[in-house]
């Protein structure tokens, strides 16, 4: 990047770890981000937010001027830490409070997609007191397989693809043990395609072909047998539509900086939005860096461009 950089000479705190089920993912994201910033000559420090630690004190003692938010999941991606940083008047990377909260909550984001006419997999809530019989009746609307998931988790934490009624109770118990409401979602067979957005522009696409049944936490972070096709092999009309829908979802939720949009595409070429990730992973195996690299943008360039967009939103 040429010319004076926006945060040159400022102390950058790379906020990592956090309190969610995705803590390990965040530590890996933060490690890469911190190394890239140091490589580019920034005065950057990694700040590990652990359970029981005082985040105010951590930020104060590090004398940070801006936060590169490398957290994932609850408290880091859902608007909580964004609101905290707004109150402290410390600029931060990624989307603001409202966009972060709505995107993290799959119920709210799906309602927004439905209202805007953006295709998404049919879904419904599982009432907190619903028994097995009631849930089995609800699944009859979709047939099997059906997806059971918690509404406020990331990295496929708590998600199960249910193949028959005997698997429902365990899947619902797992979803209920995590954050948010429990959802049923019609399983859409076909291609799993993710779309990267940076500075309000679509960078590209990737098709994910896991060796396991679906792209779960293990396939994302613990295995090395997932196949990634960059760009996703799509017919021109489908490629254009998936990019249009992804960018429309990004703007609909009010996202900023960068994001990753997850979708499925059926055999007819119809696009079904799954969710928008406002703090996509930046690990060695993460999707946004893969897409950016194919677009000729290095990992360090992405990190610096995300930093350049850091701001207060309120």
N, C-alpha and C positions, 0 to 999 in steps of 0.2 A: 504494500500500500504506500502511495506517495503522499508527501506533504505531512504536516503535523497531525498526529493521531489524536482522536478525541480525548482519550484518557492517558495520554503520554505524561509521565511524571506523577501520576496518581497511584495511590496504593489500592491494589485490586485484591479483594478477598474472594477466593474460590470456595464457596460454601458447599461442603460435602458431607456425606454420611447421613445424618438425619435420623428420624425416629420411625420410619416406615419399614414395611417388609422388603422394600427395595434398597435398603441401606448398602448392601454389598455392591449393587449395580452403581449406586451413586459414588461410592468410593473409587470405582474403576473409571467412571466418567470424569470425576474430579482429578484423578491422577493424570489423565491425558490432557485435560484442559489446562491444568497448572503447568505441565511441562511445555505445552505449546506457547503459553503466555511468556514464560521465562525465556524460551527460545527466541521469541520475538522482542525481547529486551524490556518487558514490562516488570514492574515491581509488584510481584504477585505472591500471595501467601495462601496456602490451603488451610481452611478452618473446618475442623471436624466437629460437627454438632452431634454430641452423644446424649443419650438419655440421662437426665439429671444435671446436665450442664446448663449454664446461664448464657443464652445466645447473645443477650445484650452485652454482657461482659466480654464474651469472645470477640465480638465485633469492635467494641471499644478498645480492648487491649491491643488489637491488631491495627488500630488506627486506619480502618479502611475508608476509602472515598467512594467506592463502587463495589457491588457484589456481582460476581459471575455465579449465578445460581445453578449449581450442578446437583441439586437435590432431585429425588424422584419420589413419587407417591405421596401418601398422606403427610400433611403439614408442609411439604416442600413444593408440591405441584398443584395444590388445591386452593390456592389463594391465601392460605394462612400466613406463610412466611412473607408473601408479597405484601399483605396488609401490615405486617410487623415492620417491614422495611419502609413502607410508605410513612408510617408513624415516626420512624427514626429519621426520615428524609434522606435515606441512602439510596441512590439510583441502583437499579438491578436489571439483569438481563431477562429476556423472555416476556411473556404476556403479563398484563396487570391482574388485579384482584378478581374482577368479575369474570374475565375470559378464562382465567385459570380455574376458578371455582366451577363454572358451567361446563367446561371441557372435561374436568375430572369427574364430574357427576354424570354418568351415562344416562340416567333418567332425564335430567334437564337437557342435555345435549341432544338426545333423541327426540324429545318433544320439540326442540328448536328445529331440528332437521325435518321432522314431519310437518311442522307448521310452514316451513319455507319451501316445501315440495321437493326436498332433496331425498332421494331414495335411501332408505335404511331398512335393515332386516326387521320384519314384524316382531313385536316384543310385547311383553306385559310384565307387571309386577307380581311377585309372590307375596301375598299378605303375610305379615309377621306371624299370625296365628294359624295360617293355612296348614291343614293336615295333608298327609300323603294322598288321600283320595281326591281332595280338591285340586291338588297340583297335577295329579294324573289326568283329571278331567280337563284341566287347562291345556295340557300338552296335546290333547286330541285336536286342538285347533291347528297345530303345526305338523303333527306327526313326528316320528323319530328319524334321525337323531335331532335332539334339541340342545341348545346351549344354556347352561345355568351359570350365572356369574354374579358377583357382588358389584354394586353400581359405582363404588368409589375406590377402586384399586387399579394399579397398572401392572405391566409386564405379565399379564395373564394370571396374576395371583388369584387363587380361588375359583378359577374357571374350569368347568367340566363339560365335555361333550357327552351327553347321555344317549345311549342307544336303545334302551328299553326301560319299562317301568321299574324293574328291580334295581336300577342304578339311581333312581331319583332321590331317594331319601338321603343317601350319602352325599350326593352332589349339593343338595339344598343345605345340609348341615355344614358342609365345607364353605359354601358361599356365605352363610349366616355368621360364620366365625370370623369374617373379615369386615371391612368398612363398607357402610352403605346398605341400601336396600337390596333384596335378592330379586334377580330378573330372570325371566325365561325369554329366550330369543330363538327364532327360527334359524336353523342351520342352513346356510347358503352354500351348496356345493359349487366348486369352481376354483378360480384362481384367487389367491390371496395376494393383493397388490398394495404396497405402501407408496405414498407420494410425499416427497420432501418439499417444504416451502421455506424460502429464506428471503427476508426483506420484502415479503409480499409477492414473491414470484416463485412459480413452480420450477424447481431444479431438475426434477426427473422422477422416475418411477423404478420400483424393483418388484419382481415377483419372488415370493418366498415359497420354497418347496422343502418343508421339513421331512426328515426321515421318519419322524413319529407322526401320529395322527393329525396333530395340529401344532401350531407354533406357540408352544407353551413356554413357561419359564425355563425349563430344562433345555429345550431346543434353542432358546435365545442366548443362554449364557453358559450352559454347562456341557454342551455337545459341540462337535465340530463337523457334523455330517449333514447340516442344512445346506441346500443349494440356493444361491441367490442369482437371479437373472437381471442384470442391469444393462439397458432399460428392460422393463417388463415387456415380453413379446405379445403385443396387442395389435389388433387391426387398427389402422389409422383413425377410423371414426370412434372406436372404443377408447383409444389413447387420448384423443381430444376430449372426450366426454369425462374420463376419469380425472383429467387435469382440471377441467372446468368445475366439476363437482367438488374436488379437493379445495380449490381456491375459494369457491363460494362458501364452503364450510368454515374455512379459516377466517374469512371476513365476517361471516354471520356471527361467529362467537366473539369477534373483536380481538383476535390474536395479534401478537406483535413479535417482531424479531425473527423467530423461526418456529417451525412446528413440523410434525409428521402426521399425515392423515392415513388412517388404515381403512381399507375397503376390501370387499369381495366382489368378484365379477362372475356371473353365472354363464352357462353355455350359450345363452342368447345375447350376451354382451351387455346385459344390464348391470349398472353399478350400484352397489349397496354399501353405504357408509357404515363403518363400525364405530369409529371414534376419532377424535383429534387429540394428539399428544402435544401439549404446550411446552414440555421440557423433554424432548426426545433424547434417547441415550446417545452418548458420545464416547462409547467404549470402542475397543479395537474391532469388535464384531457388530457394532451398531449400524443401522440402516442408513441414516442420514449421511454420515461420512462416506459410505460406499457410493451413494448416489452423487454426492458432491464431487467425489474423486473422478467419477465418469464424466462429469460436466467440466472437468478441468480445474476444480477448486480444491486445494489441499486442505487437510485437516486443520492446520494452523490458520489458514485463511478463513475457514468457517468460524473457528473460535474467535478470531479477531473481528470478523463482521458481526457476530453476535454481540460481542463486547461493545462495538461501536453503536449498536442500537439500544444500549442500556439507558434507562430513563426512569423517572417517576411518572406514574400514570394518573395520579389524583391531584 
